[in-house]
Amino acid sequence: MEERAKSLALIAAGALLGSITATVAVLKLLPPRIATVQYSNGAKSNGEAVLSAPAAEGNSSLKAEMYEIDHADLLKDEIVSEQLTRNIQFFGFDAQQKVTTSYVVVIGLGGVGSHAASMLLRSGVGRLLLVDFDQVSLSSLNRHAVATRIDVGTPKALCLKKHFSSIYPECHIDAKVLLYDASSEEEILLGDPDFVLDCIDNIDTKGVHGNSLCTLGRWGRVKVALLAACVRRGLKVLSATGAGARADPTRIRVADLRESTNDPLSRAVRQRLRRDHGIEGGIPVVFSLEKPKAKLLPFKGPNGDEENPSDYQVVPGFRVRIIPVLGTIPAIFGQIMASYVVTRLAELQVHMEPIVNFDMDHYRVLHQRLIEHEELIYGTSIQVQVDVEEVMYVAKELWRGRSARDQTTKVGRGMWRSVNELMLVRWDKSKPASASNLILLKFTEADEHESTTLEDLKEHEPEFFTRVTSTLKRAELDLAL
């Protein structure tokens, strides 16, 4: 223990001095804590890996230390707390403790899922279940988070588990080489996970000439089944949509499935969830506003002629066709998913940018309507304390481009039509028209609002009253009013 204390002191000193070389050198002096992945005879049949302790001089106390640390006590471990020190500084100890004691399931471990899982691990998530049927291929190395050429041919789940054990060995990692379907649902979703990440991609493998990305193939149907199961079980789930054939990282968004636009997979999944399961929304998704820049490549057989890809499937519906992928985009999808999940596990409030397709002309119109309304109701616009940029904040950030009374989601043309029916009015008529006292309403709703009082709203519509006052309080905090 003395040696260990000395080493830790040197680590801290090395970090303080900014000497990466010194820190790495000192880490090499520490007793090995990394478990290795081995296969048992029983594990080969179901594709699960078994962690075995390193020989490490037969040190039974070391083995106990490695495998018997309670997740609730992990942050008390000197090395773990040092490894996660930046997260602890960011979230605070108690919030990071929630992350460290959490359990997350990641299904689909390709370009998106491997990066999501990797950052969940590095963020200190205490338990991970990694699920994927596929193996690492040479062509997947352009986007996979940790795989190397040595890993080609290895099941992706076991590949990640092997690499993860050297990054954060205290994390309890289960790896399952499985297809998600009705028969494996219970095995995968058992244990009340704190979050499920759906990183299953979708490519329709049927037909030679069906190059559209919007057809819901087997993997799309698997996504639908997984999302429906999570909703049915009351599990929090975050889903990734199409990351292939995109190039613009600035257009990636997180929003409710109902709000996703320009994404063929989202549209197909949305329709199937509504039709088969009666689910209208309530599922957050990561998607791109960018239209796909490429189509599925034609499938060619050994003789170079186009053939039916179904004839070459190992499993019905298993992907054999290729979609061009710029490796950076699925990686960013995965990073966003990890950030979304970790902040929610830590209970840090983060407001994702809303999907509002207004331009500055729309905000100028809303500003002008506010001025005209103030002059009509109060005889002057002197109490208007917002400019066009603040109107944009109120309409976009606070009310997400729709009436404070209308919480349904409008996308595409519906959103464009709705702006022609909206205006800003004061919430509390006794206060100026500031960013923290403006609500977005339809014309008819604005007339009704002007004829009522806040006391009436509080008494007869308490839910609406509470929601609005809570939203306006956020404006006070955001703008430090």
N, C-alpha and C positions, 0 to 999 in steps of 0.2 A: 504493500500500500504506500510505503514511503516513496518507492521508485515512481509509482503512478502519480503521486502528488507532485513530485518534482517535474515529471513530464508535463503535467497539466499547467504548472506554473510557467514552464518554458514555452508552452503553446501560447498562453496568454501574452507572454512577453513578446514572442515572435509576431503575433497578430498586432500588438500595440505598436511595434516598430515598423510594421508593414513589410516584414521580411517573409515573403512566401516561401522562399527556399528553406529558411530556418524552421518554419512551421511544418513543412512537409518532412524535413529531416527528423524533427522531433516525433512526429506521428509514427514514423517507422520504428522508433524505439519502443513504442507501446506494445504490450502483449497482443497477439492477434485475437481479434474479436469477431472475425468474419466467418460466417458459416459457408460451407460449400454445398453445391447442389449435386446430389447423387441420385441414381435411380435404384429403387429396390425392385425385386422381381414382380411384386404386386403392383408397383406404380407404373411399370411400363404399359400394362394393359389399359389403364384408364388415363394415361398421359399426365399423371400428377407427379410432381417432384417431391422428394423428401429431403428436408434439411438435416444435415448431420454436422455435429460439432467438429472442428479441426482437432487433429491429434493433440496439438499443443501440450506436449509433455504430460498427457493424461491428467490435466488439471481439472478435476471435477468441480471445484468451486468456480472456475471460470465458466464452465458449461452452465452451471446453475445461474451465474450472473447473466449469461447471454439469453437464457430462455425463460427465466423465472421472474424477470422484472415486470411488475405490474404496470400496465399502461398509465395508470394514474400516478405512478412514481417515476416515469421515464424522465421527466424534466429535472428530477433531483440528481440524475446521473450526470457527472461532470462533463463527460464527453458529449452526451446528447445535448445538454443545455448549451454547451459551447457551439456545437454544430448548428443549433437552431437559434443562436443568440440574436441574429438579425430579425427573425420572425417574432421572437419574444419582445424585442424592442418596438417592433411595429404594432403588434396586436396587444401587447401586455401579457403578463404571465398567465392569468386566469383564462383569457381568450385562447392563447396558444394551447393551454391544457385541454380545452374542448376539441381542438384539432387533433391533438396527440391521442386522445381517447376515442377518436371516431373510427368508424368502419365504412369504407367506400368500396363499391363494386364497379369495376370497369369492364365493359363488354365490347369487344372489338379492339385489337391491339396493333393496328396498322399505323399509318402516318399520324392520324389524329389521336387514337387511344394510347399509343406508346408515349407520346409527349405529355398527354394529360396525366397518365399514371406516373410518369417520371417526376413531374413537378408536384404531384400530390405526395409522393414519397419524400422528396426533398423538402417539402413544407412540413413534414413531421406527422403525417397521418399515421396512426398507430396500427391499423389493420387494413390490408388490401386484398381483394379477391380479383384476380386477373383471369379473364375468360376469352378464349379465341380458339377456333378450330384450325386456323391456317398455320402455315409454316413460313419462316423467313426465306425470302427469295433474293437473288442478286438484285433484281429490279426494285425491290423495296428498300434498298439501302440508301436511296436518294432522299428518303423521308422518315425513316425509322429513327427513334430517339437514341437507342443504344446499340442496336445490332451491328455486328461486324461480319466480315467475310467468313470468319470461323463459324459464325452462327447460322450460315445458310443451310437450310434443311431442318433446322431445329424448330419445334413448335414455338410460336411467338410468345405464348404464355410462359413457357419454361425459360426462354431466352431472357425475358424481362426479369423473371425471378432470380436467375443466376446473376445478372448484372446488379440488380437492386440489392442483393445481399452484401455487396461490397460497398454500397453507398450508405445504407442506413440499416445495418443488420438487426437493429432492435425492432424494426417493423415486422409484424406478423404477416407473412405473405402466403396466400394460397394461390396456386396456379391450376387452372382446369382447362384441358384441351377438349373443349366441348362446343357443339353447335347449340345455340339457344333455340329451344322450341318448347312445345307444351310438355314434353316428357322431362326436360331438364329445368323447367321453370322453378320447381320447388327447391332443387339442389342449389341453384344459383342465387335465388332471391331469399332463401331462408336466412334467419339470423337478424332480421330487422336492421338492414344497413341504414346508415345515416344519409347516404346518397347513392344513387345509381347513375353511372354515366353510360349513355347509349352512344357508342362510337362505331356502330355497325355501318359499313358503307352499303351502297346500293348500285348494282348494275344489272340491267335486264339481260339475261344470257340467252333469251329465246329468239330464234330467227336470225337469218343471215344479214338482212338489210335493215333491221330495226335499230337504227343508230340514235334514236331519241333518248335523251337522258331522263325523260319524265315518265317513262313506263315503270310501273312498280313491279319489279322482279321479285325473286324469292327473298333476297335480303331486305327489300323494302317491306315485304309482308312480315318478315321477322321483326323489323323495327316496330311495326304497328302492334304486333303481338306483345312485344316487350313493354312498350309504352302503356298499352292497355292494362297489362298485368300490374305495372307499377301504380297506375291510378287506382285499380281495383284493390290493391294491398295498402294503399295510403302511403306509398314510398315517394320520397322526393327524387325526381329524375331530371336530368339535363340531357338533351339530345343534340347530336351533331348532324347537320344535313350535308349537302354536297360540297366537298372542298376541292374536288378535282376540276380541272379545266378553268380554274380561276387564277388571276395574277395580281389583283389589287388588294393588299392587306387592309387598306384604309376603309374598305367597304364591308368589313365583317362586323356583324352586330349580334347582340343577344336580345331576344324578345320572346313574347308569347308566340306559340306556333301559329296563332290566328293572324299575327302581324307580319309574318315572313313573306317577302315579295321577291320576285325574280328568281325564285328557287323552285325548279320543277319537282324535286324530291319532297320538299315541304308541302307543296300543293297536293301531291299524290297521297302522302301520309295523312294530311289533314282530311282529305275526302274519305279515305278508308276508315279513319278513326270515327268520323261522324257517321258514316254509313253502317259500319259493322259493330261499333261499340257505343254509339251515342255520345261520344266525347267531342265537345266543341272547341275546347282550348284548355288553358290552365297548365300547359306544358311548356317550359322555357326551352328554346332552341338556339343554337349557334348557327348562323347562316350568313351568306354573302349576298349583298344587294347587286353584285356584279353578275351580268348574264354570262353563262358558260361560254368560253372562247373556243371550245373544241367539242367534237362528238366522239362517241365510242369508235375505236378503230375497227375496221372490218376484220373478221376472223379468217385466217388463212391456214389451211392444212399443210401437211408435210410437202405436198407437191406445189405449193404456192397459190393454189386456187382457193377462192372463198368457199367456206364450208359452213355447215350448221354447227355452232359451238356446242350445242346440247350433246352432240355425239362424242365430245371429248371430256365431258364432266365426270369427275371422280364421284361426286355426290350430286343428285338432281338439284339444279339451281346453283351449284357451286361455281364461282366465277372462273371463266376462262378468257373472257374478252378484256380488253385493256382500254382504260380512259387515260389520256395524257394528264400528268400531274406535275405541277411545279412544287417541289418538295417543301418550300417555305410555307405555303398556304395551309396544308393540313397541320403542320407544326404549330402555326399560330392559332388555328382552331383549338388544338389540344391545350395550348398554354392558356387561352381564354377560358376554356372549360375548367381547368385546374384553379385558376384565379377566382372564378365564379363560385366554385364549390368551397374552396378554403375560406373565403371571406364570409360565406354563409355559415360554415361550421364555427367560425370564430365569432359569429354574430356581429360582424362589422357591417354597418349599413352602407351599401354602395348602390347608387342610382344609375342603372344602365341608360345610355343615351336612347331616348325614345325614337321610334320609327315614324317620323313626321315629314311628309314630302312637301313641305311648304318652301317657297323661296322668299327672298327679301321683299318682293312686291306684295306678297300676302300679308307679311307683318306690317308693312306700311299701310295697307288697307285697314287692318285691325286697329292700328294707332289712330288713323284718321276717323274711323267710326267711333272710337272712344272719345276723341275730342268733340265730335259732333253731338254725341249722346250727352256729354257733360254740359255742353252749351244749351241743349234742349231741356234737360232736367233741372240744372242748377243755374242757368243763365250765363255761365262763364266756364272756361276750361282752365282757369288758373290753378285748380286743385289737381290737375293731371301732372303727376310726378315721375312719369316714365317716358323714355325715348323709344325709338324703334327697336334698339338692341334689347332693352328690358322687356318690351312687348314680346320679343322672340323668346326670351327666357320664360316668361309667364305662360305663353301659349304652348311652347314646345316642352319645356322641362317640367312645369307644374301640371299642366292639363293635357299634355300629350296630344295636342291637336284636336281634341274633341270636348264637347260640352261637359261641364262638371257634373251634370245630371245624367249624362249618357256614358255609361261605362262599357258599352259594347265596342268592339274593335272594327274600325273601318280601314280598309286598305285599298290601294289602287284608286280607281275612279270614285269609289265611295268617299274616300278622304278628300279628294279634290272637290267633290260636290259639297261636302259638309262645310268647307271654309266659307262658302258663299252664304251660309246661314248663321255664321257665328259672329259674336261681338264680345268685347270686354266691358264689364260693369263692376261697380264697387260692391264688395261683399257687405261691408258695414258702411251705411250711407253717412254716418257721422264722422267718418275718417276720410282723408284724401285718397285719391286714386293712385296709390303706390303699388309697387310690385307685390307687397304682402297683403294687399286688400283688393285684388282684382280676381274675378272669376270669369271663365269663358262659358258663355251660354248661347243657345240659339235665340233668335230674335223674339219668338213668342215666350220663351222661358225668361228672357231679360225683362220683358214687360210685366210678367207675373212677379218676378223678384222685386221690381221697383214698388209693387203694390203691397208687399208684405213686410214683416219685421223679423229681425233675428230671433226675438223671443218666440214668435209664432213657429219659426222653423225649428227651434230647439225643442219646443213642446210637441209639435206634430210630426216632425221628420228628424228625430234625434240622430239616426244613422248618417243621413246626409249632412247634417250640421257638424257632427264630429269629424267626418271625412274631410270636409272643406276646411275646417279650422286647423286640422292636423296638417293639411297640405300647405296652407298659408303660413303656418308656423315654420315649416321647412324653408320657405322663402326668407323669413326673418333670419334664420340661422345661416343660410347660404350667402345672403347679402350682408350679414352682420348689421341688420337694421335695428 
